[in-house]
Amino acid sequence: MNDKDVLEIGQIVNTRGLRGEVKVNSFSEDPERFSKISKILVKEKGVFKEYEIERASYSKTQVILKLKGIDHIDYSEKLKGLYVYIPRSELRKFT
């Protein structure tokens, strides 16, 4: 997958709690659209990695995501500052 195949939808800006949740600044006018998708992509070291969304909740203007396989703050810390994408083929679910 390359950059032309994906759409940037947010940025992971912080962690939340000790169980690996992340705070995302959504680039969408309606952050609750994250409830409509089941997977996201995060670009780590130039490679897209797919994460399944276990749960999406909302806090003011941010989206709180619990990602499958990220179960501790040590893992979620490594995602801070990275951008969140979806495949363009999944765009209809996000709108």
C-alpha positions in Angstrom: 0.0 0.0 0.0 1.3 3.5 -0.8 0.4 7.0 0.1 -1.9 7.4 -2.9 -4.1 4.5 -1.6 -4.8 6.0 1.8 -6.5 9.0 3.3 -5.1 10.7 6.4 -7.9 11.0 9.0 -6.1 12.0 12.2 -3.1 12.1 14.4 -2.3 10.2 17.6 -1.4 13.0 20.1 -1.2 11.2 23.4 -2.0 8.2 25.5 -4.9 7.7 27.9 -4.7 5.5 31.0 -2.4 2.5 31.5 -4.2 0.0 29.2 -2.9 1.3 25.9 -5.7 3.7 24.7 -4.6 6.6 22.5 -6.0 10.1 22.0 -6.5 11.1 18.4 -7.1 14.5 16.9 -9.6 13.8 14.2 -9.3 15.7 10.9 -13.0 15.0 10.2 -15.7 17.6 10.9 -17.5 14.8 12.8 -15.1 12.8 15.0 -17.8 10.2 15.7 -17.2 8.8 12.3 -14.5 6.7 13.9 -17.3 4.5 15.2 -18.1 3.5 11.6 -14.8 1.9 10.8 -13.2 -1.2 12.2 -9.6 -0.8 11.2 -7.0 2.0 10.8 -3.6 2.2 9.4 -0.6 3.9 11.1 2.5 4.7 9.2 5.5 3.5 11.3 9.0 3.9 9.9 7.7 4.3 6.4 5.5 1.2 6.5 1.7 1.1 7.0 0.6 -1.1 9.9 -3.0 -2.1 10.3 -4.7 -2.0 13.7 -8.2 -3.3 14.6 -10.3 -0.8 16.6 -11.7 -2.5 19.7 -13.5 0.6 20.9 -13.9 4.2 20.0 -15.1 6.8 22.5 -15.0 10.6 22.6 -13.7 13.3 24.9 -14.5 16.8 23.9 -12.8 17.2 20.5 -10.7 14.1 20.6 -11.3 10.5 19.8 -10.1 7.8 22.3 -9.2 4.5 20.5 -8.5 1.2 22.1 -6.6 -0.8 19.5 -6.3 -4.6 19.5 -2.8 -5.7 20.5 -2.0 -2.4 22.2 -2.7 -3.3 25.9 -0.2 -1.3 27.8 0.9 2.4 27.9 4.5 1.4 26.9 3.1 0.3 23.5 0.8 3.2 23.0 3.6 5.7 23.8 5.4 4.5 20.7 2.4 5.6 18.6 2.4 9.3 19.8 2.8 11.7 17.0 2.0 9.2 14.2 -0.8 9.8 11.7 -3.9 7.7 11.3 -5.1 6.6 7.8 -7.8 4.6 6.2 -7.7 3.0 2.7 -9.4 5.1 0.2 -11.6 2.1 -0.6 -13.0 2.4 2.9 -13.9 6.1 2.6 -17.6 5.4 2.1 -17.7 3.9 5.7 -16.1 7.0 7.1 -18.4 9.6 5.5 
